[in-house]
Amino acid sequence: MRPGPWLRLMALGGAAGTLLAVVSGSAELGASHRVLAALALPPLAAVAAAAWISYRRLLPAALAALALFGLAAAVTAPGLHLALAAMAFAATLVTAAQSWRGAPQTLQQTVAKSRRGSVRDYVTLTKPRIMTLLLLTGLSGMVVGASGLPPLRLVAATLAGLALACGGASALNHVLDADIDRLMGKRTRSRPVAAGRVSAPYALEFGLALSALSFVLLAGVVNVLTAALALGGNLFYVLVYTRLLKRSTPQNIVIGGAAGAVPPLVGWAAATGNLTLPALVLFAVVFLWTPPHFWALALLIKRDYAAAGVPMLPVVRGEDETARQIVLYTVALVAFTLAPALWGQFGLVYLVAAGALGGGFLWLAWRLRRERTPARASLLFHYSLAYLALLFVAMALDAVIT
C-alpha cells in the first residue's frame, strides 16, 4: 500500500531539511548550519520509524539517510563531512520518491482510501479535550517563568509547538491502544483507529509527523531546551506509559503521570531558556494531581478496564483501596500546593486559591472514601479537572499581579 500523505510530507521535509543543511555547510554559515542540521533530524527519524513499523520497503533508504546524516554530523573533516551529507541528501531523495510508489491494485487502493478517515477523525486522534488542559498548564508555566506576560509571538509559537507534541503523542496512543480500545465499551470502541475509520499506518504517520513538526517549530523559533522537553514528554507518554506501564502494573498512572506534568516545564523553558527549582514545583503539582484524578475515572469504568485486561488500581486492588489511595494523594497534593506560597514563590492570590480549591478537593475525596458510588466518583473526576485549571490560572494571575 502506498504510504499516506503524512509520511510523504515527512519524507519531503527530511529531504528539504537535509538540502538546507548541505547548502549551509558548504557556505560555511557556522551556527546557522548547525541549527538547520538539527531541524532536519526529526523528520528523518520519523520516516525511519514509520518505515520500520509499517513500510519495510522504505526502510533501507530511510535508515541509510539517517545513518549517513549522523555520520556527517560526527565527522569533522570538511571534505568527508560534505560528502557524507550529500550522500544523506541522495538517500532522502530516494526515500521521498519511494514514498509515492505503491498500491498498483485497484482493491488495495479502494481499501486504503476507505480507511484514510475524515478531518474530524484526525482531530479526534489529537484528543483535543486533554490537549486544552495541557496547553493551559503550559501557558501558565510561561507566565510564571516570565513573572508576567511573555511576548505574544513567543506564546503563539510555544503553544503551537506544544499542541503538535500533545497531538502527536495522542495519535500514537490511539495506534498502540487500538486493541484494548475495542474491548472497553462505547467510550473507546468508536475511536478512529479502533473503529477502522483510520488505518493504523496512517494514524502512525500522522502522529510521527506532528511530533517531528513540533520539534522543528520549537527548536527553530523558541529554543532547543523547549523542543527537547516537549519531545521527551511525547516519548515518555508513548513508550513508557502507553507501551510499557499501562498493561503491566497498577502503578501505571503514578509513574506515567510524569508525561502530563511536562507542559509547565515546556512553558517555563520557553520563557526563560532554562529550568530551575521553581519550575519543578509546577511539574510536581501536576504529577501529584494525576493519580487521584485518573483513579476517580478508573472507578467509573472499572469493568471496561477489567474487560480489556488493563491492571488499573480498582481492578487489581479493589475500590476500597483505590478510594484510600485517592485520599492519601489528595492530602499530599494539597499540602504541596500550599508550600510554595509559604516559602515565597507565590503570593496571596495563589495562596487563597490553592487553599479554597484544595479544601474542596479534600472534601470530595473524603466523601468518596465514605460513599464509593459512581456519582461521587464522577463528581470528584470533573472537579479535579476544574481544580487543576483554576489552580494554574491562579498561579499565572499571581505572577502578573505581583
N, C-alpha and C positions, 0 to 999 in steps of 0.2 A: 504494500500500500504506500502511496506517495505520502511523504511527511506533510503535516499540516502547515498552515500559514505562519504559526508562531515559531516553528523550528526553522523555516525558510528565512524568516525575519532575523532570527539569531545568527544563522549562517552568513547572511549578507552583512549583518552588523559586525560579526567577527572578522570578515574579510576587509570591510572598510576600516575597522579599527587597526588591523594589522598593517594595512597600507599606510595609514597615517603615521603609525609607529616607524615604519621603514623610511618614509619620506622625511620625517622629523629627525630621525637618526642620521641619515645621510647629510642633512643640512646642519648637523651639529647644534641642535637647539637646546641641549643641556637638560635643565629641569623640565621644560615643556615636553621633551621627548619621553622622559620617564613617566610623566603623568599620562600621556597618550598611550604609552605601552601598558600601563596599569589598567586603563579603561578598556583595552582590547581583550584582556584576560577573561572577565566574567562571561561574555558571550561564547568564547572558545570553550570554556569549561562546561557551560550549559549545553552546548551542542554535543560535546563528547559524552556527557551524562545521558542525554536523550538517546544518542546513538547506542550506547551501551545497554540501555534498558529496552528500547523499542525498535530501533532501526540498525541492525547489525551491519548491513551493507555500507552504512556511512562510517562505521567505526574506524577502519584503517586510516582513512583520510583525516577524520576528526582527531584521532589520537596523534597522528603524525603532526598535524598543525599545532596541537597543544604542546607536544614534546619539543618540536623544533623552536617554538616560541619560548619555551622555558630555557632551552639551551642557549638561545640568543641572549636571553637576559643574564645568564650565568657567565657567558664568555665575554671577556673584555677586549680581546684583540680586535681592533677596528675592522679589518678586512673580514675575518671569520664571523664576527658579530653580525655584520651587514649581510653576509652570505646566508647565514642561518635564518635571519629574519626574512630574507627574500624567499627562501625555501618554505618557511612557515606561511608566507602570503600565498605562495603557489598551492600549498595544501589546503588553505582555506577556500581558494577558488574552486578546487576540485570538490570539496565538501559542499559548497554552495550549489555547484552545478548538479551534483548527485541528489541534492535535496529536492530538485524539481523533477526528478525522474521517478517512474514507478506507476503502479496501478494501471497496466495496459488492458486489463479485462473489464468489461462493462459491469459485471456483477460486483467486482471489488470497488469500482467507482461508485456504484449505487449505495453499497453498504457504508462506504466512507462518508459520502455526502449526508446519509441519513443519520449519522452519529456525530456530526460537527456541532450540533446544538445551536441555540439562539443566543442573541445578545443577553437576554435575561438569564440564560443558563450560565454564561461566563461571569456575569455579575454575581450570581449565586455562589459560584466557585470561590469568590474572594471573601465570602462571609462578611458582608458589609455591616451588619449589626455589631459584630465583635470588633471589627475594624474601627468603628466610630469611637468606642471607648478607648481603644489603644491609641488612637490619634489624639484624643483629649488628654490622656496622660503624657503623651509625647510633647504636646503643645505646652502643657503646664510645666514640664521639665525644662523647656526652653525659657519660659518666663522666669521661673525660679532661678535658673542658672544665670540669666542675664540681669537679675534683680530689677526687672522692668520689662517693657515691651521690646522684643528684638525687631530688627528691620523687617518690613513686610516681605521683601524678596527672599530673605533667609527663611522666614516662616513658611512661605509657599513652597520653596524647594525642599525643605526638610520634611514637611508633611506629605508632599507628593512622593518623595523617595520612601518614606516610612509606609505610606499606603501601598506602594508597589511591593515592598518587602512583606507586609502583612498579607496582602492579596496573594502573592506568590506562595507563601507558606501554606495558606489555607487551601489553595488549589492542589498543592502536592498532598496535603492531608486528605482531601477528597479521594485522590488516587489510592493512597495507601489503606484507607479505611473503607473502600467500596464494598469489600466482602462483609464486614460487620455491619455496615450501614443497611444492607439488605435484610439483616436479621433483627434490627432494632425498632421495628414498627414504623408508623406513618411519618414520624418526625424526621427520620433519616432515609427511609426507603425511597422517597421521591427525589432525593438529591440527584443532580445531573449525571454523575458517573455511575452511581449505584443503580439508577433507573435506566441507564443505557442511552440517554439522550446525547451525552458527550462521551466519546470513546476515551479509554484510559490514556492512550498515547497522545491524543490532542490535549487533554487536561494536563498531562505531564509537561508537554511543550509550553503550554500557557503558563504554568507555574514557574518553570525554569526561566522563561522569557521575562516575566515580571521581576523575578529575583535578580536576574542579570541587569535589567534596566535600572533597578533600584540602586545597585552598587555603582553603576556608571553615573547616574544622576547625582547621588550623594557625594561620591568621591570627586566628581568633576566640578560641582557647584558649591558644595558645603565644605567638607574635609574628609580625609581618609579615615580618621577615627570614627566618625559618624557612620560612614559606609560599612566599616568593619563590624561595628556593633549591630547594625541592622542585619547584616548577613549572618553574624553569629547567632542572633536571636532566631532568625529564619531556620538555620541548620539545626539548632538545638530543638526547636519545636518539631521539625520534620523527622530528624534522625534519632534524637534521644527520647523525646516524649512519645511521638506517634509510633515510630518503628520499634523502639526498644522497651520503653517503660509501660506503655498503656496496656499491653497484653500480658505483662509478666509480673506485676507487683501492685498491691493495693496502695502503695505509696506513690503511684504514678503521678498523681496530680500535685503532690507535695514537692517532688523534685522537678517535675515538668513545669511547675508554676514559674520557674525562673525565666522561661521563654516569654511569658506575658508581662514580666517585670522589666524587660529590656527597653521598651519605648521611652520611659522617662530618662534613661541613660542616653538614648539617641538624641532626645531633645536637649539635654544638658550639654552633651559633647558638641552639638551643632552651635549652641550659643556661646560656648566658652572655649572650645577646642581642646578640652581636657576632661578628666574625671577626677573628682576629689571625694572626700568622705561624705559631705552633704548630698552628693548625687547618689551615693549608695543607700542613703536613708530612703530616698524615693523608691529605689529598687526594692528595698526590704518591705516597705509598706504594701506594695502590690504582691510581693512574694507571700507575705503572711495573710493577706486577704484572700488569696486564691483557694486554699483548702476549704474554709467554711462556705465560701460562695459556691464552689463546684460540688461539694458534698450535699448541699441543700438540693441542688438539681438532681444529684445521683439518687437521693431518697425518693424523688418523684418518679424517676424512670428506672428504678431498681430492677424490675422484671425485664426491661429491654436489655440492660447490661448483662443480666444473667442468661438471657436467651442467646446473646452473642458471645458468651464466654469471656467477657471483659471483667477482670478481677477488681472492680471498684469496691471501696470500703464497705458500703452497705451489703454487697453481695457476699463478701468474704467474712466479715466480722459482725454483720447484723446492724439493724437500725439503732439499737440502744448504744452500741459503741460508737457509731457514727455521730449520733447526737452529742455524745460526751466529748468526742474529739472536736466537734464544731464549737462547743462552749470553750474548750481549752484554747483553741487557736484564736477565737474571738477575743478572749481575755488578753492573750499575748499581743494581738493586733492593736487593740485599743490602748493598752499600756504603751506600746511602742510609738503609736501616733502622737501621744501626748508628750513624750520625751523631748522631741526636737524643739518644742516651744519652751520647755523648761530650761534647756541649755542655751536658748537664744537664737536658734536657727530661724524660727518663725515668731511672729508677734501675736498680738491679742486676737486679731481677726481669725487667724488659723486656730488658735487655742480654743476659742469659743465654739467654732465649727466642729473641730475634732472631738471636743467633749460632748456636744449635743448629738452629733451623728454616732459617735461611739456608744453613747448611752442607749440609743435606740437599737443599735446592732446587738449589744449585750442583752437587752430585754427580750428581743425576738429570739435570740439563740437560746436563752434560758427557757422561754415558753415552749420552744420546740423540744427541748430536753424533757420538759414535763408532759407535753402532749405531742406525741410523734404522729401527727396527722398530715395528710397531703396539703391541707390548707395552710398549716403552719410552715411547712417546708417551702411552699410556693411563695408565701409572704416574705420569708427570710431571703429566698433567692432573689426576688425582684427588689427588695430593699437593698440588698448588697450591691446591686448594680448602681442604684441611685447613690448609695453611700460612697462608693469609690469616685464616681463622677463629681459629686459635690465636694468631697474632701480635696481633690486635686484642683478644683476651681477655687476653693478657699486658699490653697497654697499660692496659686497664681495671683489672686486678689491681694493677699498679704504682701507678696513681693512687690506688686505695683504700688500699693498704698504706702508701704514703709520704705 
